């Protein structure tokens, strides 16, 4: 018996194959999403599933648990996204949820705590048997996602622009200097070209640089990361009020790493209630697929 776990977020699709005893294969592909009303998204789902099938040698799959950004419903016989999965893996039972919901199941039993996911975007989620998923945030980079990677990257660019407006000299090794180098820009024209000619993921990548500088003690970077942490704390607090203080909070996503300035800011507020996830979501999804 073989089971497939798929974690399809905004930047990549990760998968794992479980044979009922061990994880026997893992892989990473381009990103895909559940917005299959768009022809390009539908084509990408077919492309990624074809690639995964080829990577596992076309073996029969008995169960699939997939978390996909943009997915709005679990699979059924009439669900268009589920039908695509059945085309590629006809013998499999399939369950499809939103990628953040999968991250919750990978880290918690139902009702056990709050998941804060801070990657390109930001969302807090709690799931229980009666209410189902309860969320705060996750509204996308145009309407929300404060404190996440895109927000941090954008704030670092705004910091650079504020310095340009005031004519402040850019000091070597400063936040402005490092961010401008990463954008390959020396002035507004270069910054404008970077921002408006790239996907938003390129702006989100700046967050790792801001985080590194904050960890190294750069006060300007620390100011941005601290403000980001306050937005993330507010997301958790929204759910904490509704469920009267969950016993556990787990942070997942690339924005917060163990021992980082961000992690310390969150720990200072939530103390022993909060921890950083060390879970491989695709691997855990493959294991959970056995019980579909």
C-alpha contacts under 8 A as a table, 3 or more apart, distances in Angstrom:
res1	aa1	res2	aa2	distance
1	X	19	X	5.68
1	X	20	X	6.39
1	X	61	X	7.21
1	X	62	X	6.16
2	X	17	X	6.88
2	X	18	X	5.74
2	X	19	X	4.48
2	X	20	X	6.61
2	X	60	X	6.97
2	X	61	X	5.06
2	X	62	X	5.51
2	X	63	X	7.00
3	X	17	X	5.74
3	X	18	X	5.02
3	X	19	X	6.22
3	X	20	X	7.38
3	X	61	X	5.75
3	X	62	X	5.73
3	X	63	X	4.85
3	X	64	X	5.84
3	X	286	X	5.51
3	X	287	X	7.18
3	X	289	X	5.83
3	X	290	X	6.20
4	X	15	X	7.04
4	X	16	X	5.81
4	X	17	X	4.77
4	X	18	X	6.33
4	X	61	X	6.94
4	X	63	X	6.31
4	X	64	X	4.73
4	X	65	X	6.53
4	X	285	X	7.41
4	X	286	X	4.71
4	X	289	X	6.72
5	X	15	X	5.44
5	X	16	X	5.20
5	X	17	X	6.53
5	X	18	X	7.99
5	X	64	X	5.81
5	X	65	X	5.12
5	X	66	X	5.77
5	X	282	X	5.02
5	X	283	X	6.25
5	X	284	X	7.22
5	X	285	X	4.41
5	X	286	X	3.67
5	X	287	X	7.38
5	X	288	X	7.98
5	X	289	X	6.75
6	X	13	X	6.96
6	X	14	X	5.83
6	X	15	X	4.42
6	X	16	X	6.73
6	X	64	X	7.62
6	X	65	X	6.45
6	X	66	X	4.50
6	X	67	X	6.17
6	X	68	X	7.86
6	X	282	X	5.22
6	X	285	X	6.70
6	X	286	X	7.38
7	X	13	X	5.67
7	X	14	X	5.13
7	X	15	X	6.19
7	X	66	X	6.01
7	X	67	X	5.08
7	X	68	X	6.39
7	X	99	X	6.39
7	X	102	X	7.66
7	X	281	X	6.46
7	X	282	X	5.11
7	X	285	X	7.73
8	X	12	X	6.10
8	X	13	X	4.13
8	X	14	X	6.26
8	X	31	X	6.20
8	X	32	X	6.13
8	X	33	X	6.99
8	X	66	X	7.57
8	X	67	X	5.95
8	X	68	X	4.65
8	X	69	X	6.24
8	X	99	X	6.41
9	X	12	X	5.68
9	X	13	X	6.18
9	X	31	X	6.40
9	X	32	X	7.24
9	X	33	X	7.42
9	X	67	X	7.91
9	X	68	X	6.18
9	X	69	X	5.33
9	X	99	X	6.27
10	X	31	X	6.04
10	X	32	X	7.34
10	X	33	X	7.48
10	X	69	X	6.57
10	X	120	X	7.20
11	X	30	X	7.22
11	X	31	X	5.25
11	X	201	X	7.39
12	X	28	X	6.91
12	X	29	X	6.00
12	X	30	X	4.88
12	X	31	X	3.90
12	X	32	X	7.26
13	X	28	X	5.64
13	X	29	X	5.01
13	X	30	X	5.67
13	X	31	X	4.91
13	X	32	X	6.66
14	X	26	X	7.55
14	X	27	X	5.81
14	X	28	X	4.43
14	X	29	X	6.34
14	X	282	X	6.02
15	X	26	X	5.60
15	X	27	X	5.36
15	X	28	X	6.32
15	X	52	X	7.82
15	X	282	X	5.18
15	X	283	X	7.19
16	X	23	X	6.88
16	X	24	X	7.74
16	X	25	X	5.72
16	X	26	X	4.23
16	X	27	X	6.51
16	X	282	X	5.55
16	X	283	X	5.20
16	X	285	X	7.92
16	X	286	X	5.97
17	X	23	X	5.66
17	X	24	X	5.74
17	X	25	X	5.13
17	X	26	X	6.25
17	X	56	X	7.94
17	X	283	X	7.48
17	X	286	X	6.07
18	X	21	X	6.95
18	X	22	X	5.65
18	X	23	X	4.41
18	X	24	X	5.93
18	X	25	X	7.49
18	X	283	X	7.77
18	X	286	X	5.61
18	X	287	X	6.25
19	X	22	X	5.78
19	X	23	X	6.58
19	X	24	X	6.84
20	X	287	X	7.49
20	X	290	X	7.16
23	X	26	X	7.69
23	X	283	X	7.17
25	X	56	X	7.51
26	X	283	X	7.87
27	X	52	X	7.95
29	X	48	X	6.82
29	X	51	X	7.90
30	X	48	X	7.21
32	X	41	X	6.78
32	X	44	X	5.99
32	X	45	X	5.87
32	X	48	X	7.29
32	X	68	X	7.44
32	X	69	X	7.68
33	X	36	X	7.51
33	X	41	X	6.29
33	X	45	X	7.21
33	X	68	X	5.83
33	X	69	X	5.16
33	X	70	X	5.63
33	X	71	X	7.17
34	X	41	X	7.15
34	X	42	X	7.85
34	X	45	X	7.97
34	X	68	X	6.06
34	X	69	X	6.05
34	X	70	X	4.58
34	X	71	X	4.51
34	X	72	X	7.64
34	X	81	X	6.96
35	X	38	X	6.03
35	X	41	X	5.97
35	X	42	X	7.27
35	X	70	X	5.81
35	X	71	X	7.00
36	X	39	X	6.51
36	X	40	X	7.78
36	X	41	X	5.18
36	X	42	X	4.39
36	X	80	X	7.93
36	X	81	X	7.01
37	X	41	X	7.52
37	X	42	X	7.06
38	X	41	X	5.35
38	X	42	X	6.32
39	X	42	X	5.13
39	X	43	X	6.11
40	X	43	X	5.12
40	X	44	X	6.12
41	X	44	X	5.00
41	X	45	X	6.32
42	X	45	X	5.26
42	X	46	X	6.56
43	X	46	X	5.21
43	X	47	X	6.17
44	X	47	X	4.87
44	X	48	X	6.08
45	X	48	X	5.27
45	X	49	X	6.11
45	X	84	X	7.83
46	X	49	X	5.31
46	X	50	X	6.04
46	X	84	X	7.10
47	X	50	X	5.19
47	X	51	X	6.25
48	X	51	X	5.01
48	X	52	X	6.21
49	X	52	X	5.06
49	X	53	X	6.07
49	X	85	X	7.47
49	X	88	X	6.71
50	X	53	X	5.16
50	X	54	X	6.20
50	X	88	X	6.99
51	X	54	X	5.18
51	X	55	X	6.15
52	X	55	X	4.97
52	X	56	X	6.38
53	X	56	X	5.40
53	X	57	X	6.33
53	X	58	X	5.09
53	X	59	X	7.66
53	X	88	X	7.49
54	X	57	X	5.06
54	X	58	X	5.63
55	X	58	X	7.56
56	X	59	X	6.40
60	X	89	X	7.30
60	X	91	X	6.97
60	X	92	X	7.89
61	X	64	X	7.44
61	X	89	X	6.41
61	X	91	X	6.51
61	X	92	X	5.45
62	X	91	X	6.11
62	X	92	X	4.28
62	X	93	X	6.20
63	X	92	X	4.71
63	X	93	X	4.62
63	X	94	X	5.86
63	X	289	X	5.38
63	X	290	X	6.26
63	X	292	X	6.74
64	X	92	X	6.56
64	X	93	X	6.21
64	X	94	X	4.79
64	X	95	X	6.23
64	X	286	X	7.00
64	X	289	X	5.36
64	X	292	X	7.95
65	X	94	X	6.11
65	X	95	X	4.97
65	X	96	X	6.09
65	X	285	X	5.63
65	X	286	X	6.45
65	X	288	X	7.02
65	X	289	X	4.96
65	X	292	X	7.71
66	X	94	X	7.81
66	X	95	X	6.27
66	X	96	X	4.84
66	X	97	X	6.36
66	X	99	X	7.60
66	X	102	X	7.30
66	X	285	X	6.99
67	X	71	X	7.71
67	X	96	X	5.81
67	X	97	X	4.88
67	X	98	X	5.00
67	X	99	X	3.83
67	X	100	X	7.17
67	X	101	X	7.07
67	X	102	X	5.12
67	X	103	X	7.80
68	X	71	X	5.51
68	X	96	X	7.19
68	X	97	X	6.40
68	X	98	X	5.04
68	X	99	X	4.50
69	X	98	X	5.47
69	X	99	X	5.06
69	X	100	X	7.60
70	X	98	X	6.37
70	X	99	X	7.92
71	X	74	X	7.89
71	X	96	X	7.37
71	X	97	X	6.08
71	X	98	X	4.95
71	X	99	X	7.71
72	X	97	X	7.09
72	X	98	X	6.52
73	X	79	X	7.97
73	X	96	X	7.07
73	X	97	X	6.26
73	X	98	X	7.73
74	X	79	X	7.88
74	X	82	X	7.97
74	X	95	X	5.86
74	X	96	X	4.70
74	X	97	X	5.32
75	X	78	X	7.93
75	X	79	X	5.68
75	X	81	X	7.20
75	X	82	X	4.86
75	X	94	X	6.30
75	X	95	X	5.23
75	X	96	X	5.26
75	X	97	X	7.89
76	X	79	X	5.09
76	X	82	X	6.33
77	X	82	X	7.05
77	X	83	X	6.74
78	X	82	X	7.55
78	X	83	X	6.95
79	X	82	X	5.17
79	X	83	X	6.11
80	X	83	X	5.05
80	X	84	X	6.55
81	X	84	X	5.29
81	X	85	X	6.69
82	X	85	X	5.09
82	X	86	X	6.31
82	X	94	X	7.04
82	X	95	X	7.91
82	X	96	X	7.23
83	X	86	X	4.99
83	X	87	X	6.26
84	X	87	X	5.11
84	X	88	X	6.73
85	X	88	X	5.37
85	X	89	X	5.97
85	X	90	X	7.67
85	X	94	X	7.51
86	X	89	X	4.89
86	X	90	X	4.53
86	X	91	X	7.38
86	X	92	X	7.02
86	X	94	X	7.75
87	X	90	X	5.61
89	X	92	X	5.71
93	X	292	X	6.87
94	X	292	X	7.50
95	X	292	X	7.15
97	X	101	X	6.24
97	X	102	X	6.37
98	X	101	X	5.22
98	X	102	X	6.43
99	X	102	X	5.08
99	X	103	X	6.30
100	X	103	X	4.90
100	X	104	X	6.34
100	X	117	X	7.17
100	X	125	X	7.78
101	X	104	X	5.05
101	X	105	X	6.48
101	X	125	X	7.61
101	X	133	X	7.55
102	X	105	X	5.13
102	X	106	X	6.10
102	X	281	X	7.49
102	X	285	X	7.32
103	X	106	X	5.01
103	X	107	X	6.35
103	X	115	X	7.92
103	X	252	X	7.92
103	X	281	X	6.07
104	X	107	X	5.30
104	X	108	X	5.82
104	X	115	X	6.00
104	X	125	X	7.37
104	X	126	X	7.71
104	X	127	X	7.81
105	X	108	X	5.31
105	X	109	X	6.39
105	X	110	X	7.16
106	X	279	X	7.09
106	X	280	X	7.99
106	X	281	X	5.72
106	X	284	X	5.55
106	X	285	X	6.54
107	X	115	X	7.95
107	X	250	X	7.58
107	X	277	X	7.32
107	X	279	X	6.74
108	X	111	X	7.74
108	X	112	X	5.88
108	X	113	X	6.86
109	X	112	X	5.49
110	X	113	X	7.97
110	X	127	X	5.71
110	X	128	X	5.25
110	X	129	X	6.78
111	X	126	X	6.92
111	X	127	X	5.50
111	X	128	X	4.40
111	X	129	X	7.19
112	X	246	X	7.38
112	X	247	X	7.32
112	X	248	X	6.90
113	X	126	X	6.41
113	X	246	X	5.18
113	X	247	X	6.06
113	X	248	X	4.69
113	X	249	X	5.63
113	X	250	X	7.60
114	X	124	X	6.77
114	X	125	X	5.72
114	X	126	X	4.93
114	X	236	X	7.35
114	X	239	X	7.67
114	X	246	X	6.51
114	X	248	X	6.41
114	X	249	X	4.78
114	X	250	X	6.40
115	X	124	X	5.54
115	X	125	X	5.24
115	X	126	X	6.49
115	X	249	X	5.88
115	X	250	X	5.04
115	X	251	X	6.00
115	X	252	X	7.32
116	X	122	X	7.46
116	X	123	X	5.99
116	X	124	X	4.36
116	X	125	X	6.59
116	X	232	X	7.72
116	X	235	X	7.94
116	X	236	X	6.87
116	X	249	X	7.22
116	X	250	X	6.15
116	X	251	X	4.76
116	X	252	X	6.24
117	X	121	X	7.85
117	X	122	X	5.63
117	X	123	X	5.42
117	X	124	X	6.16
117	X	251	X	5.87
117	X	252	X	4.82
117	X	253	X	5.39
118	X	121	X	5.86
118	X	122	X	4.45
118	X	123	X	6.68
118	X	147	X	7.51
118	X	148	X	5.23
118	X	149	X	7.33
118	X	232	X	7.94
118	X	251	X	7.39
118	X	252	X	6.31
118	X	253	X	4.87
118	X	254	X	6.63
118	X	255	X	5.66
118	X	256	X	7.24
119	X	122	X	6.31
119	X	148	X	5.74
119	X	149	X	5.79
119	X	252	X	7.75
119	X	253	X	4.49
119	X	254	X	5.05
119	X	255	X	5.55
120	X	145	X	7.98
120	X	148	X	5.66
120	X	149	X	4.63
120	X	150	X	5.48
120	X	201	X	7.32
120	X	204	X	6.08
120	X	254	X	7.99
121	X	138	X	6.54
121	X	140	X	6.47
121	X	141	X	6.76
121	X	145	X	4.74
121	X	146	X	7.50
121	X	147	X	7.97
121	X	148	X	4.99
121	X	149	X	6.47
121	X	150	X	6.76
121	X	151	X	7.99
122	X	137	X	6.49
122	X	138	X	5.38
122	X	145	X	4.67
122	X	146	X	6.62
122	X	147	X	6.82
122	X	148	X	5.26
122	X	232	X	7.50
123	X	135	X	6.97
123	X	136	X	5.82
123	X	137	X	4.67
123	X	138	X	4.41
123	X	145	X	7.17
123	X	235	X	7.01
124	X	135	X	5.60
124	X	136	X	5.14
124	X	137	X	6.50
124	X	138	X	7.65
124	X	235	X	5.90
124	X	236	X	5.93
124	X	239	X	7.47
125	X	133	X	6.64
125	X	134	X	5.63
125	X	135	X	4.43
125	X	136	X	6.50
125	X	239	X	7.58
126	X	133	X	5.77
126	X	134	X	5.16
126	X	135	X	6.43
126	X	239	X	7.36
127	X	131	X	7.16
127	X	132	X	5.10
127	X	133	X	4.32
127	X	134	X	6.00
128	X	131	X	5.76
128	X	132	X	5.12
128	X	133	X	6.80
129	X	132	X	5.70
131	X	134	X	7.16
134	X	239	X	7.74
135	X	138	X	7.90
135	X	239	X	7.25
136	X	235	X	5.69
136	X	236	X	7.56
136	X	238	X	6.59
136	X	239	X	6.74
137	X	144	X	6.76
137	X	145	X	6.61
137	X	235	X	6.55
138	X	144	X	6.77
138	X	145	X	5.81
139	X	142	X	7.74
139	X	143	X	5.63
139	X	144	X	5.08
139	X	145	X	6.23
140	X	143	X	5.64
140	X	144	X	5.42
140	X	145	X	5.57
141	X	144	X	5.38
141	X	145	X	5.37
141	X	146	X	7.88
141	X	150	X	7.07
141	X	151	X	7.47
145	X	148	X	5.81
145	X	150	X	7.79
145	X	151	X	6.81
146	X	151	X	5.62
146	X	228	X	6.81
146	X	231	X	5.93
146	X	232	X	7.34
147	X	151	X	5.76
147	X	152	X	6.31
147	X	225	X	7.87
147	X	227	X	7.33
147	X	228	X	3.82
147	X	229	X	6.20
147	X	230	X	7.58
147	X	231	X	5.34
147	X	232	X	5.75
148	X	151	X	5.35
148	X	152	X	6.14
148	X	228	X	7.05
148	X	255	X	6.55
149	X	152	X	5.07
149	X	153	X	6.03
149	X	204	X	4.70
149	X	205	X	7.03
149	X	206	X	7.64
149	X	207	X	5.14
149	X	208	X	7.82
149	X	255	X	6.17
150	X	153	X	5.09
150	X	154	X	6.03
150	X	200	X	7.05
150	X	201	X	7.18
150	X	203	X	5.88
150	X	204	X	3.91
150	X	205	X	7.59
150	X	207	X	7.09
151	X	154	X	5.13
151	X	155	X	6.09
151	X	204	X	7.28
151	X	228	X	7.96
152	X	155	X	5.10
152	X	156	X	6.26
152	X	204	X	7.17
152	X	206	X	7.50
152	X	207	X	5.30
152	X	210	X	7.54
152	X	224	X	6.83
152	X	225	X	7.21
152	X	228	X	6.90
153	X	156	X	5.18
153	X	157	X	6.49
153	X	203	X	5.23
153	X	204	X	5.16
153	X	205	X	6.87
153	X	206	X	4.74
153	X	207	X	4.77
153	X	210	X	7.56
154	X	157	X	5.12
154	X	158	X	6.24
154	X	203	X	6.41
154	X	204	X	7.57
155	X	158	X	4.91
155	X	159	X	6.12
155	X	224	X	7.03
156	X	159	X	4.97
156	X	160	X	6.42
156	X	175	X	7.78
156	X	176	X	7.68
156	X	179	X	7.21
156	X	206	X	7.68
156	X	210	X	7.27
156	X	221	X	7.87
156	X	224	X	7.39
157	X	160	X	5.05
157	X	161	X	6.25
157	X	179	X	7.30
158	X	161	X	4.95
158	X	162	X	6.11
159	X	162	X	5.19
159	X	163	X	6.50
159	X	176	X	7.08
160	X	163	X	5.26
160	X	164	X	6.40
160	X	175	X	7.97
160	X	176	X	5.04
160	X	179	X	7.70
160	X	180	X	7.55
161	X	164	X	4.95
161	X	165	X	6.16
161	X	188	X	7.56
162	X	165	X	5.12
162	X	166	X	6.47
163	X	166	X	5.29
163	X	167	X	6.10
163	X	168	X	5.17
163	X	169	X	7.71
163	X	170	X	7.82
163	X	176	X	7.91
164	X	167	X	5.06
164	X	168	X	6.28
164	X	187	X	7.75
165	X	168	X	7.79
170	X	174	X	7.16
170	X	176	X	6.48
170	X	177	X	6.02
171	X	174	X	5.46
171	X	176	X	7.78
171	X	177	X	6.50
172	X	177	X	5.92
172	X	178	X	7.99
173	X	177	X	5.76
173	X	178	X	6.02
174	X	177	X	5.08
174	X	178	X	6.18
174	X	218	X	7.62
175	X	178	X	5.31
175	X	179	X	6.04
175	X	210	X	7.37
175	X	213	X	7.33
175	X	218	X	7.40
175	X	220	X	6.65
175	X	221	X	6.42
176	X	179	X	5.29
176	X	180	X	5.99
177	X	180	X	5.27
177	X	181	X	6.21
178	X	181	X	5.12
178	X	182	X	6.26
179	X	182	X	5.05
179	X	183	X	6.25
179	X	206	X	7.16
179	X	209	X	7.57
180	X	183	X	5.03
180	X	184	X	5.97
180	X	185	X	5.16
180	X	186	X	6.35
180	X	191	X	7.65
181	X	184	X	4.79
181	X	185	X	6.20
181	X	186	X	7.75
182	X	185	X	7.72
182	X	206	X	7.68
183	X	190	X	7.67
183	X	191	X	6.75
183	X	194	X	6.12
184	X	190	X	7.06
184	X	194	X	7.90
185	X	188	X	7.73
185	X	189	X	7.73
185	X	190	X	4.34
185	X	191	X	5.53
185	X	194	X	7.74
186	X	190	X	6.12
186	X	191	X	7.54
187	X	190	X	5.43
187	X	191	X	6.35
188	X	191	X	4.97
188	X	192	X	5.88
189	X	192	X	5.11
189	X	193	X	6.18
190	X	193	X	5.13
190	X	194	X	6.29
191	X	194	X	5.12
191	X	195	X	6.17
192	X	195	X	5.22
192	X	196	X	5.97
193	X	196	X	5.53
193	X	197	X	5.62
194	X	197	X	5.65
194	X	198	X	6.10
195	X	198	X	5.94
195	X	200	X	7.88
195	X	203	X	7.09
196	X	199	X	7.98
198	X	201	X	7.88
198	X	202	X	6.32
199	X	202	X	5.79
199	X	203	X	7.55
200	X	203	X	5.24
200	X	204	X	6.36
201	X	204	X	4.83
201	X	205	X	6.21
202	X	205	X	5.15
202	X	206	X	7.08
203	X	206	X	5.55
203	X	207	X	7.71
204	X	207	X	5.65
205	X	208	X	5.96
205	X	209	X	7.60
206	X	209	X	5.31
206	X	210	X	6.47
207	X	210	X	5.02
207	X	211	X	6.04
207	X	255	X	7.41
208	X	211	X	5.02
208	X	212	X	6.12
208	X	255	X	7.35
209	X	212	X	5.09
209	X	213	X	6.23
210	X	213	X	5.24
210	X	214	X	6.12
210	X	221	X	5.44
210	X	222	X	7.99
210	X	224	X	7.90
210	X	225	X	7.53
211	X	214	X	5.04
211	X	215	X	6.19
211	X	221	X	7.02
211	X	222	X	7.81
211	X	225	X	6.85
211	X	255	X	7.86
211	X	260	X	7.65
211	X	261	X	7.37
211	X	262	X	7.63
212	X	215	X	5.10
212	X	216	X	6.27
213	X	216	X	4.93
213	X	217	X	6.37
213	X	218	X	5.41
213	X	221	X	5.98
213	X	222	X	7.67
214	X	217	X	5.14
214	X	218	X	5.10
214	X	219	X	6.87
214	X	220	X	7.72
214	X	221	X	4.82
214	X	222	X	4.53
214	X	225	X	7.14
214	X	261	X	6.29
215	X	218	X	7.47
215	X	222	X	7.72
215	X	260	X	5.91
215	X	261	X	5.33
217	X	222	X	7.15
218	X	221	X	5.44
218	X	222	X	6.13
219	X	222	X	4.95
219	X	223	X	6.17
220	X	223	X	5.13
220	X	224	X	6.69
221	X	224	X	5.27
221	X	225	X	6.28
222	X	225	X	5.05
222	X	226	X	5.85
222	X	261	X	7.38
223	X	226	X	5.18
223	X	227	X	6.23
224	X	227	X	5.21
224	X	228	X	6.19
225	X	228	X	4.90
225	X	229	X	6.14
225	X	261	X	7.49
225	X	262	X	6.19
226	X	229	X	5.01
226	X	230	X	6.46
226	X	262	X	6.83
226	X	265	X	6.71
227	X	230	X	5.18
227	X	231	X	6.66
228	X	231	X	5.27
228	X	232	X	6.45
229	X	232	X	5.04
229	X	233	X	6.03
229	X	262	X	6.32
229	X	265	X	6.44
229	X	266	X	6.45
230	X	233	X	4.99
230	X	234	X	6.18
231	X	234	X	5.10
231	X	235	X	6.56
232	X	235	X	5.16
232	X	236	X	6.56
233	X	236	X	5.23
233	X	237	X	6.10
233	X	266	X	7.02
233	X	269	X	7.91
234	X	237	X	4.93
234	X	238	X	6.25
235	X	238	X	5.31
235	X	239	X	6.98
236	X	239	X	5.45
236	X	240	X	6.08
237	X	240	X	4.75
237	X	241	X	6.15
238	X	241	X	5.58
238	X	242	X	6.81
239	X	242	X	5.08
239	X	243	X	6.23
240	X	243	X	5.38
240	X	244	X	5.44
240	X	245	X	4.58
240	X	246	X	6.22
241	X	244	X	5.22
241	X	245	X	6.58
243	X	246	X	6.50
246	X	249	X	7.11
247	X	273	X	6.35
248	X	273	X	5.10
248	X	274	X	6.16
249	X	273	X	5.84
249	X	274	X	4.58
249	X	275	X	6.46
250	X	274	X	5.69
250	X	275	X	5.08
250	X	276	X	5.70
250	X	277	X	5.95
251	X	256	X	7.23
251	X	274	X	7.37
251	X	275	X	6.26
251	X	276	X	4.87
251	X	277	X	5.71
252	X	256	X	7.24
252	X	276	X	6.36
252	X	277	X	5.30
253	X	256	X	6.71
254	X	257	X	6.88
255	X	262	X	7.88
256	X	260	X	6.85
256	X	262	X	5.84
256	X	263	X	5.80
256	X	276	X	7.52
257	X	260	X	5.53
257	X	262	X	7.56
257	X	263	X	6.41
257	X	276	X	6.97
258	X	263	X	6.10
258	X	276	X	6.17
259	X	263	X	5.99
259	X	264	X	6.70
260	X	263	X	5.06
260	X	264	X	6.31
261	X	264	X	5.15
261	X	265	X	6.29
262	X	265	X	5.14
262	X	266	X	6.39
263	X	266	X	5.20
263	X	267	X	6.00
263	X	276	X	7.91
264	X	267	X	4.94
264	X	268	X	5.99
265	X	268	X	5.24
265	X	269	X	6.76
266	X	269	X	5.35
266	X	270	X	6.21
266	X	271	X	7.77
266	X	274	X	7.71
267	X	270	X	5.20
267	X	271	X	4.74
267	X	272	X	7.23
267	X	274	X	6.50
268	X	271	X	5.60
270	X	273	X	5.72
270	X	274	X	5.96
271	X	274	X	6.34
272	X	275	X	7.55
279	X	284	X	7.42
280	X	283	X	5.42
280	X	284	X	6.25
281	X	284	X	5.12
281	X	285	X	6.00
282	X	285	X	5.00
282	X	286	X	6.28
283	X	286	X	5.20
283	X	287	X	6.50
284	X	287	X	5.10
284	X	288	X	6.17
285	X	288	X	4.99
285	X	289	X	6.03
286	X	289	X	5.09
286	X	290	X	7.22
287	X	290	X	5.88
288	X	291	X	5.72
288	X	292	X	7.28
289	X	292	X	5.35
